[in-house]
Every structure is written in C-alpha cells, then in structure tokens.
Amino acid sequence: MKTRILIFCAIVYVAIFFSACGNGTNSPLADIDLIPMDNAYYTLDGKLAFEGDFIGADFFSDGLARVLVGMKYAFINKKGEKVFDAGECYNVTGFWNGIAWKMTEGGYIALDTEGKELFTTFAEPVTMFNADGKALVEGQTEDGKTVYGTIDRMGNITQFQGDFVIYGKENSRVIHSDRIIVRCNPGGLPAVIDMQGKVIVEPGSYSSIAPFDLNGCAIVRKDNMDGIIDKDGKELFMDTEEKYQWISCDGDWYSYCLKGRDNGFVWGDKKGNIKLGPLEDNLTFAWNKYAFSGKERYDRKGKSEQTGNRIETPLLGGKITIAYSNQGYYMCDEKGEELSDGVLVERFHDGGVDKLIRAASRGYRDAIALGFPYVNTFWSLGE
C-alpha cells in the first residue's frame, strides 16, 4: 500500500511539473519582481518602488543591479541602497552565478557580490560564469596565436587543444548548456565541444549549428534541411520532408516557418510534434502562456484577443508587459491595460527594459526567449 502511495505521489508530481512547463513558468523572465526605468524601479503592480540619483537602471541578478551614478558604475540592492562602486573601469557586467566582469585598462577583473576583486586576467572573457564556476576566455600566445579555454573563480585557465575560433554570440548560452560551438580551421566548419574540450559534434556534421537553448537543444542545418539536436549531439528531429523554411527556439516550444506562399507558422516540441498552428503571425511565446503581436494577445491554443495597446515585451514576472501607444510607453497587465500613472518613455533610455525592446526590434528573438541576462548582462552579447 505504501509503495502504491509513493508511486501515485510521483505521478502527481510529474504531472504538475510538466503542466507548469507548458504554462511557461520556467521562463527566465518569471522571477523578475522589479522593473527598471532609467532612474527608478517599479513593482509588478505598476507602483513606484524607489528612485535614486542614478540612470541606466538594469534588471536585478543575484540581488544586485548595475546603475550609473554620475560617470561611474555602481551596484544597488532591492531597497535602492548602493552596495558598492565598481571603481575605475570602461565597463562592467551585471552579476551571474555570483560574479561580474569589470573591464579596465589593466585587464579584466572578476568581482564578487560584495565588490571584492577575485582576480585580474588579460584573457578576454567570452561568457559569464556558469554554475560550475567556469567561464570561456580568449587569449594570445607569445607568437600571437589566438587560443581559448576556461577560467575558474581563482583565475586559473585551462587551455583548449585544437585549431578553431569561438564567437561570443554563438555561445551566449554556455552558462546554461556547457556546450561550446566552435568554427574549425581551415574552412570554418562548425563543431561542438564541452567545457573540458571534448568533441560532442564532429566538424562537418552540419553546415550550421545555432546556440544551445534552455531545453538543452540546438537547431542545426544540413543538406538544406533544418533539425534539432540534444546536448549529446543526438538528432531529435530532422525536416526530411523539407516542409519548413527555418526553425527557431521560442522558449519551451519551437517555431516552424512553413514553406510555400502564405502558409504561415506552426509551433511544436523539440521532436517536431506540432501543437499549434498554422497561424499567419510569427508569434513569440517566450516561455509565457501568451504571445503578443501588435494589439493582439494569443494563448497557447491560438485564440486571440485585442489588447488595446501595442505590446512590446513578453510578460515580465508573469504579470506585466510594456506597451506602446501614440503617447509613449506604458506598463500594462497581461490584457494591455495601463498600470502606471504616466507615460514612461523618458525613463527608458539605455535601461534594461529598453534593451529588451531593442533586442526584439533588431530580430534577436533569443534575447527575449531567454531573458534579460542575454540582453544587458554582458557587453559583447545581445547587441
């Protein structure tokens, strides 16, 4: 009897877990509780939380947010209190897994959440630190050759072997996936290695390999067909019928663009099983329960409703969006109804929400689907 109860509980837990995934509760945007607006932060009810003598407010990560005070960067806590100054530097990232990068004339400095300098390196950071305390870096040998490796929290570098190039934009998700896309020399053929340098996908297996997503998968292309592979390089789906022009990650779903005139878009899982569509609009659900297109809001069954204002972002914190009307930008609920007391267009300049909106308008669907760390946390990513 006891065994049956345990099995039943496990089944219920699994059902709840997958139900939650389907509703987009795993969204990187779901944990946001304060919305940055240049020199102020707002709650998810559209109320002013606090404002201060700073500009360029960013989203919080690891309990801290980067702001600009005068001509210097500083970090504040969720009470609006300054925790520490970043000091003299050209730029500084937000925090991820407890470490931020600071770029100075004397090299790159790793900071902890108390502002302590952990180490300085002349190797250029390619990514933030992952949960295992490793980041990708790029360096130079004495004879001028470019080499790559990982650096740990003590500043120790482990160099990769092999002749290849690593680009930051292709590896923006290494902090989640621990999979590195390299371009092998000669010829620039893509391949995949892990954080120890072991080859996961051999060069020449595919003509292109997209960054790995939060599902642990990457979109690939070979012989004019698109497909999806997992972290071990196993093919989960390949468009052998050549039905799709392209595939893109949309959070826990994938967007499939149908070939042929006016055939629209469909959404499915990583194995190509279709769950929604075809629809005329290429929507972005971004792990959320809704997708927005202009003044339309779509649920995951394809049902649409008018929102009243043009929605510019996915749901932040599961409750709030940023919408645009003829007057400017507003904070709105999921129905597009205004929450803020006034137009917020003046409070957007170079802040975190502004980066989200510009990332979407520039076509960086990944930045929206994966959340703010890929927009503003690292200076070479999401731009």
NORPE-V947644 format. One record per residue. N is the residue number from 1. OMEGA is omega in degrees with one decimal (* if undefined). Layout:
# NORPE-V947644
n=N omega=OMEGA
n=N omega=OMEGA
This chain:
# NORPE-V947644
n=1 omega=-179.8
n=2 omega=179.2
n=3 omega=179.4
n=4 omega=-179.9
n=5 omega=179.7
n=6 omega=178.3
n=7 omega=179.1
n=8 omega=179.6
n=9 omega=179.6
n=10 omega=179.0
n=11 omega=178.6
n=12 omega=-179.9
n=13 omega=179.6
n=14 omega=180.0
n=15 omega=179.3
n=16 omega=-178.4
n=17 omega=-178.4
n=18 omega=173.9
n=19 omega=178.9
n=20 omega=178.6
n=21 omega=-179.4
n=22 omega=179.4
n=23 omega=174.6
n=24 omega=-177.8
n=25 omega=176.8
n=26 omega=-178.1
n=27 omega=173.9
n=28 omega=179.6
n=29 omega=-172.2
n=30 omega=-175.8
n=31 omega=-180.0
n=32 omega=177.4
n=33 omega=176.3
n=34 omega=-177.0
n=35 omega=-178.8
n=36 omega=178.1
n=37 omega=174.7
n=38 omega=-179.9
n=39 omega=-177.4
n=40 omega=174.5
n=41 omega=-179.1
n=42 omega=175.7
n=43 omega=179.3
n=44 omega=172.7
n=45 omega=179.0
n=46 omega=-179.7
n=47 omega=177.2
n=48 omega=176.0
n=49 omega=174.9
n=50 omega=171.8
n=51 omega=-175.6
n=52 omega=-179.5
n=53 omega=179.1
n=54 omega=174.2
n=55 omega=177.1
n=56 omega=-177.8
n=57 omega=-179.9
n=58 omega=174.6
n=59 omega=176.9
n=60 omega=173.0
n=61 omega=-173.3
n=62 omega=176.2
n=63 omega=-178.4
n=64 omega=176.5
n=65 omega=177.2
n=66 omega=175.5
n=67 omega=177.8
n=68 omega=178.0
n=69 omega=-172.9
n=70 omega=179.1
n=71 omega=-177.0
n=72 omega=176.8
n=73 omega=176.3
n=74 omega=177.2
n=75 omega=-179.7
n=76 omega=174.5
n=77 omega=-174.1
n=78 omega=170.5
n=79 omega=-178.2
n=80 omega=-178.9
n=81 omega=177.1
n=82 omega=179.8
n=83 omega=174.4
n=84 omega=172.2
n=85 omega=177.5
n=86 omega=179.9
n=87 omega=-178.7
n=88 omega=179.5
n=89 omega=174.5
n=90 omega=-177.7
n=91 omega=175.9
n=92 omega=179.4
n=93 omega=165.1
n=94 omega=-178.8
n=95 omega=174.8
n=96 omega=-175.3
n=97 omega=171.0
n=98 omega=-178.1
n=99 omega=171.7
n=100 omega=175.4
n=101 omega=175.0
n=102 omega=-178.9
n=103 omega=-178.3
n=104 omega=177.3
n=105 omega=-177.7
n=106 omega=178.0
n=107 omega=-179.1
n=108 omega=-175.0
n=109 omega=175.2
n=110 omega=-179.7
n=111 omega=170.0
n=112 omega=-172.0
n=113 omega=173.5
n=114 omega=179.6
n=115 omega=-179.9
n=116 omega=177.5
n=117 omega=-176.6
n=118 omega=177.5
n=119 omega=174.8
n=120 omega=179.0
n=121 omega=174.2
n=122 omega=173.7
n=123 omega=-176.6
n=124 omega=177.9
n=125 omega=174.5
n=126 omega=-178.8
n=127 omega=168.7
n=128 omega=178.2
n=129 omega=176.3
n=130 omega=-176.6
n=131 omega=178.0
n=132 omega=178.3
n=133 omega=179.2
n=134 omega=174.8
n=135 omega=175.3
n=136 omega=176.8
n=137 omega=177.6
n=138 omega=-179.2
n=139 omega=-179.7
n=140 omega=172.5
n=141 omega=-178.9
n=142 omega=178.7
n=143 omega=173.2
n=144 omega=180.0
n=145 omega=177.9
n=146 omega=178.2
n=147 omega=-176.9
n=148 omega=176.8
n=149 omega=175.5
n=150 omega=176.4
n=151 omega=-179.9
n=152 omega=-175.1
n=153 omega=177.2
n=154 omega=-179.0
n=155 omega=178.6
n=156 omega=-176.5
n=157 omega=172.9
n=158 omega=-173.8
n=159 omega=174.3
n=160 omega=172.9
n=161 omega=179.3
n=162 omega=-178.5
n=163 omega=-178.2
n=164 omega=179.0
n=165 omega=176.7
n=166 omega=177.4
n=167 omega=-177.6
n=168 omega=-176.3
n=169 omega=179.4
n=170 omega=-174.4
n=171 omega=-178.4
n=172 omega=-176.1
n=173 omega=179.2
n=174 omega=-179.4
n=175 omega=175.4
n=176 omega=-167.9
n=177 omega=-174.3
n=178 omega=177.2
n=179 omega=-173.4
n=180 omega=176.4
n=181 omega=-179.9
n=182 omega=174.0
n=183 omega=-172.0
n=184 omega=174.6
n=185 omega=-6.9
n=186 omega=173.5
n=187 omega=177.1
n=188 omega=179.2
n=189 omega=-179.2
n=190 omega=174.4
n=191 omega=179.5
n=192 omega=173.3
n=193 omega=175.7
n=194 omega=-175.1
n=195 omega=174.0
n=196 omega=179.5
n=197 omega=178.7
n=198 omega=-179.7
n=199 omega=178.5
n=200 omega=176.6
n=201 omega=-176.6
n=202 omega=175.9
n=203 omega=-179.6
n=204 omega=178.1
n=205 omega=-179.3
n=206 omega=177.7
n=207 omega=174.9
n=208 omega=177.3
n=209 omega=-179.5
n=210 omega=177.0
n=211 omega=176.8
n=212 omega=-175.7
n=213 omega=-177.3
n=214 omega=173.3
n=215 omega=-177.5
n=216 omega=-176.1
n=217 omega=175.3
n=218 omega=176.2
n=219 omega=-175.8
n=220 omega=178.7
n=221 omega=172.7
n=222 omega=177.7
n=223 omega=178.9
n=224 omega=176.5
n=225 omega=175.3
n=226 omega=178.6
n=227 omega=-178.2
n=228 omega=176.6
n=229 omega=176.2
n=230 omega=-175.6
n=231 omega=179.7
n=232 omega=179.4
n=233 omega=179.4
n=234 omega=177.6
n=235 omega=177.2
n=236 omega=-179.6
n=237 omega=172.0
n=238 omega=-175.4
n=239 omega=-177.7
n=240 omega=177.6
n=241 omega=178.9
n=242 omega=179.3
n=243 omega=-169.8
n=244 omega=175.2
n=245 omega=177.2
n=246 omega=176.8
n=247 omega=174.9
n=248 omega=178.7
n=249 omega=176.3
n=250 omega=-177.6
n=251 omega=180.0
n=252 omega=174.7
n=253 omega=173.3
n=254 omega=178.6
n=255 omega=-179.4
n=256 omega=178.9
n=257 omega=-177.0
n=258 omega=174.5
n=259 omega=-180.0
n=260 omega=-174.8
n=261 omega=174.3
n=262 omega=179.5
n=263 omega=172.4
n=264 omega=-171.6
n=265 omega=172.3
n=266 omega=179.3
n=267 omega=-179.6
n=268 omega=179.6
n=269 omega=-175.0
n=270 omega=177.9
n=271 omega=176.3
n=272 omega=176.7
n=273 omega=-173.2
n=274 omega=-177.7
n=275 omega=-176.2
n=276 omega=173.8
n=277 omega=7.9
n=278 omega=173.7
n=279 omega=-178.1
n=280 omega=-176.0
n=281 omega=172.6
n=282 omega=-174.0
n=283 omega=174.3
n=284 omega=178.4
n=285 omega=173.3
n=286 omega=179.6
n=287 omega=-176.5
n=288 omega=176.8
n=289 omega=-179.7
n=290 omega=167.6
n=291 omega=-177.7
n=292 omega=176.4
n=293 omega=-175.7
n=294 omega=179.3
n=295 omega=178.9
n=296 omega=173.2
n=297 omega=-178.5
n=298 omega=170.7
n=299 omega=-173.9
n=300 omega=171.4
n=301 omega=178.8
n=302 omega=178.4
n=303 omega=-176.3
n=304 omega=176.2
n=305 omega=174.9
n=306 omega=-179.6
n=307 omega=178.6
n=308 omega=175.4
n=309 omega=-179.9
n=310 omega=-177.0
n=311 omega=-175.7
n=312 omega=-178.0
n=313 omega=169.2
n=314 omega=175.3
n=315 omega=176.9
n=316 omega=-176.3
n=317 omega=179.5
n=318 omega=-173.5
n=319 omega=-164.9
n=320 omega=174.3
n=321 omega=172.7
n=322 omega=-176.7
n=323 omega=-179.9
n=324 omega=171.4
n=325 omega=179.6
n=326 omega=-178.1
n=327 omega=-176.5
n=328 omega=-177.8
n=329 omega=179.7
n=330 omega=167.9
n=331 omega=-176.0
n=332 omega=173.1
n=333 omega=-174.9
n=334 omega=176.5
n=335 omega=180.0
n=336 omega=177.9
n=337 omega=-172.2
n=338 omega=178.9
n=339 omega=-174.6
n=340 omega=-176.7
n=341 omega=-177.9
n=342 omega=179.2
n=343 omega=-174.9
n=344 omega=-175.9
n=345 omega=-178.7
n=346 omega=-174.2
n=347 omega=-175.5
n=348 omega=-162.6
n=349 omega=173.2
n=350 omega=177.0
n=351 omega=-175.5
n=352 omega=-179.9
n=353 omega=177.9
n=354 omega=179.3
n=355 omega=177.3
n=356 omega=-178.1
n=357 omega=-178.4
n=358 omega=177.4
n=359 omega=179.3
n=360 omega=-177.1
n=361 omega=178.1
n=362 omega=177.6
n=363 omega=179.3
n=364 omega=-178.6
n=365 omega=-178.1
n=366 omega=-178.4
n=367 omega=178.8
n=368 omega=-177.0
n=369 omega=-175.7
n=370 omega=173.0
n=371 omega=-170.6
n=372 omega=-177.8
n=373 omega=-177.2
n=374 omega=-178.8
n=375 omega=-168.4
n=376 omega=-175.4
n=377 omega=-176.0
n=378 omega=-169.5
n=379 omega=-177.4
n=380 omega=-177.9
n=381 omega=174.1
n=382 omega=-179.5
n=383 omega=*
